[in-house]
Amino acid sequence: MFVLFDVRGSGLGAEDFARELVVHENVALLPCDGFGPSACGHLRIALTAPEPRLEEAGRRIVRFARKLTEKR
């Protein structure tokens, strides 16, 4: 039902990554830092949307992550 997405290598914390992802790509993910130390730096992706919508969200997440990589 959920998967965790590790953003620790992005240069952003989970909350910042999630905030910027919404602003730039209109995709909302939940920062998991509040779930305890082992979840820090991760975002929760709900797999409850229809598959085409999940595929589009995945493309947007990858596009955003690539832009972060290019900035470094």
C-alpha positions in Angstrom: 0.0 0.0 0.0 3.0 2.3 0.7 6.6 2.5 -0.3 9.3 4.6 1.2 11.5 6.8 -1.1 15.0 7.5 0.2 15.9 11.1 -0.6 19.0 11.3 1.7 21.3 11.6 -1.3 19.4 14.5 -2.9 21.0 17.2 -0.8 17.6 18.1 0.7 15.9 16.9 3.8 12.7 15.0 3.4 10.5 18.0 4.3 12.3 20.3 1.9 12.2 17.7 -0.9 8.5 17.1 -0.4 7.8 20.9 -0.3 9.8 21.5 -3.5 8.3 18.5 -5.3 4.8 19.9 -4.7 5.8 23.4 -5.9 7.6 22.3 -9.0 5.9 19.0 -10.0 2.5 19.1 -8.3 3.2 15.7 -6.6 2.5 15.4 -2.8 4.5 12.8 -0.7 4.6 12.5 3.0 7.9 13.1 4.8 8.5 10.2 7.2 10.9 11.9 9.7 8.1 11.7 12.3 8.0 7.9 12.1 11.3 7.5 13.9 15.0 7.5 13.2 15.0 4.7 10.7 12.5 6.7 8.5 14.3 10.0 8.5 15.2 11.1 5.0 12.5 9.2 3.4 9.1 10.1 1.8 6.1 7.9 1.8 4.4 7.1 -1.5 0.8 5.8 -1.4 0.1 3.3 -4.1 -3.6 3.7 -3.8 -4.1 5.9 -7.0 -4.9 4.3 -10.4 -1.8 3.0 -12.2 -1.7 5.7 -14.9 -1.7 8.4 -12.2 1.1 6.6 -10.3 3.1 6.3 -13.5 2.8 10.1 -14.2 3.7 10.9 -10.6 6.8 8.6 -11.0 7.9 10.5 -14.1 7.5 13.8 -12.3 9.5 12.6 -9.3 12.3 11.4 -11.5 12.3 14.7 -13.4 12.5 16.7 -10.2 15.3 14.5 -8.8 17.3 14.9 -12.1 17.0 18.7 -11.8 18.4 18.5 -8.3 21.3 16.4 -9.6 22.0 18.9 -12.4 22.2 21.8 -9.9 25.0 20.0 -8.0 
